[in-house]
Amino acid sequence: MVDTAPTTTPAEQRAAKRHPGRAPKGYSMRTLPGFSVIALFTMIVLYAPIMILVIYSFNEGTSLAIWEGFSLRWYRQAAANEAVQDAAIRSLYLAFIASSIGTVAATMAALATTRTRRFPGKTMIYALINQPLMVPEIVTAVALLIVFATIKVWTGHTSMIYLIVAHTAFCIPFAYLPIRARLETMDMSLETAARDLYASPWLTFRKVTLPLMWPGIVAGLMLAFVISLDTVVITEFVKSAGQETLPTYMLGQLRRVVTPEVNAISTVILAAGAILVALFFRLTQRKG
Amino acid sequence: MAETGGYLPGALEAEAEKADTRNRWLLSLPAVIIIICFAAGPLLVMVLYSFLTPGDYGNVKWEFSLEGWMNTIVQRDIFDDTLMWADAHISIFWRSFSLSVITTVLTLIFGLPTAWFIATQPPGRRELWLFLVTVPFWSNLLVRTIAIQELIRNEGVINLVLLKLGVIDAPIQMMFTDFAIGFGMTYVYLPLMVLPIYAAVDKLDFRLVEAAHDLYASRWTAFRRVILPLIKPGIIAGSILVFIPSLGAYVTPRVLGGGKNLMFGNLIELQFGAGRNWPLGAALSLMLMTAVMIALIYYVRVTSRDRADG
């Protein structure tokens, strides 16, 4: 976002100030014919399907064809559905635990791998942490299925622990990125000052480093939470019988007839995700 | 004393550096262990599995075999044991590849103008547009796929509107076709194309474009000869970013393609379900992973070259 070169002449800038939003007078290469039309069309197409889904989740009737009036019928039905309740609670529980552990691990790793000289193994740690991002999710899911199926047969143990560790590993790179980005904007001067004033390393960390990097940690936590809530492929392959999360429940429902109940659940997921992402943007874009 | 005075600090420094390295490793250890155990390590186990014999009820027998790898492209005739091309697999590879290419081209056709439009907005509004493009990307992939399903299924919005307008008499079958998969993937991966091109256009020095105009280049010539070469790294980056998840897509083809129009990811799943051929599934997964890795390495080379230039 750093403007290295002025893209307009001073005269144009003045004109732009006088008429904000209006293109500078005369010929401009900044607008290419048809581009704005395609762009606006794209933006509409990007939102239209989601909007339709949200609107019809409030439809009284079953069909998309007829609008039978505003109603919360499908929300009530979803909320009363025990399978949905069960899956929703499991999803939240899983996301909460996996994103918390993942964020703690990612915070420690970010502290170790930023603001430092090149130490032996730094590149390897970095590559390992980003590894889950580089492999298609279906491949990770299948690899976990292979390992966990064997462990499940050997031990006979089929608790949530498999889902928790799988989600935690998948959450770590997502939590790591914003925390690392935050740390990289912080120089060492405040910490050095604290150390010069005889603060112990732990005290320096608690009173200086942690408060400064806090927005990054919260952003990382929220991103990891959203990722865990959204993850469907890994969950589908790792879960044992009766461990449906909200996305795998919906995926299972799609095999049958789609009812507006799925739309209602989708809308709730969209809303929760949108709130978290909006907060994430606020946290990462505000400086200082 | 004078001798050691110059020597000790150096040794101490080396000692301190060693301790620092050790501490940094210790600090990274939880993340590293979790990922080795539950992400990277299982991939190695999968390599092993691809060389074993399929078990009768799924899983494997611990006998070495190359069948898993061979079965990715050839199959044995059940009667006379002759080898022939596994046409079903090859057509699925081809569908995966061609649909990924189509998705990439379509996202480019819509994504490039969108990125351009956003980058040429006044600064205050740019952030908002960028945010609007990013939000759908962060929203649940499955939910967005369901939204597309609501649009294109036989009782969906598009068919309803066309029927009402009298354009068609019977609903067009769009679900469970390659078109549905391509449309769905274009929709879900579009933001991945917009963001890198936006970054490239944002860096573009418009004085060069104005110079082209001053030298009597038409808009089209200026676009082709000046703008396009300058934003090419962004276009390549966006294309790879769209191509990679398209190739490995699983949810979108499963929901929109149904049971017949499989892509690579669904073929892999099949081996762990009804196919009961885990070694083949493992070999296919490793093939997919290799293809993605090649694309990623290319991506890293393009983007790092771009960074070195800029």
Interface residues (C-beta under 8 A of the other chain):
Chain A: M1 T4 A5 T7 T8 A16 P20 G21 Y27 M29 R30 T31 L32 P33 G34 F35 S36 I38 A39 L40 F41 T42 M43 V45 L46 Y47 A48 P49 I50 I52 L53 Y56 S63 L64 A65 I101 G102 V104 A105 A106 M108 A109 L111 A112 T113 T116 F119 P120 G121 K122 I125 L128 I129 Q131 P132 M134 V135 P136 E137 I138 V139 T140 V142 A143 L144 L145 I146 V147 A149 T150 V153 V165 A166 T168 A169 F170 I172 Y176 V226 L229 D230 V232 V233 F237 P247 M250 L251 L254 V258 V262 N263 S266 I269 L270 G273 A274 V277 A278 F281
Chain B: E17 D20 T21 N23 R24 W25 L27 S28 P30 A31 V32 I34 I35 I36 C37 F38 A39 A40 G41 P42 L43 V45 M46 Y49 G58 N59 I109 F110 G111 P113 T114 W116 F117 I118 T120 P122 R125 W129 F131 L132 V133 T134 V135 P136 W138 S139 N140 L141 L142 V143 R144 I146 A147 I148 Q149 E150 L151 R153 E155 G156 V157 L160 Y187 L190 P191 D202 K203 D205 F206 R207 V209 E210 A212 H213 R219 A222 F223 I244 P245 L247 G248 Y250 V251 R254 V255 G265 I268 E269 F272 W278 G281 A282 S285 L286 L288 M289 V292 M293 L296
